[in-house]
Amino acid sequence: MAKKKTVVPFQGTAEQEEKLKAVIASHRDIPGALMPVLQQAQDIYGYLPIEVQQMIAEGLNLPLAEVYGVCTFYSQFTLNPKGKNEVSVCLGTACYVKGAGAVLDKVCETLGIEPGGVTADGEFSVSTTRCIGACGLAPVMTINDEVYGQVTKDDVTAILGKYLK
């Protein structure tokens, strides 16, 4: 199966838009409001698609480029939706040296997506991270809040199987 970065169309609701408009209105005249507005917008939508960035830029009277620049500069913000099950493979030095690249390849092959992608059904997203502080367990992958240590590419299918419907 070819790896791909699935693009999920923006599907914001009217309720989400009203919440965002209220957040923007409450911050409109506060200097430095962009960061808290982006944080709350991500809480509302789960990520910051261009449509949300445009609403924020217009609502705060800021250039879209400034909003996008902040979204892409800070790692706490994501421009892509996350799956119900967030799979992350550590590519820090210890993990990488012990075979995390092969683990990541197997995760992507199994799910049919590349890092940064989400499966078409929205069940899984895949990302990479640098050190998560579990170097003694290298290589490490996480699914949601569950940490899996000393993972080999041969372990990936069984681990993902716990989450597959």
Buried (B, 14 or more C-beta within 10 A) or exposed (E): EEBEEBEBEEEBEEEBBEBBEEBBEEBEEEEEBBEEBBBBBBEBBEBBBBBBBEBBBEBBEBEEEBBBEBBEEEEEBBBBBBBBBBBBBBBBEBBBEBBBBBBBBBBBBBBBBBBBBBBEEBBBBBBBBEBBEBBEBBBBBBBEEEBBBEBEBEBBEEBBEEBEE
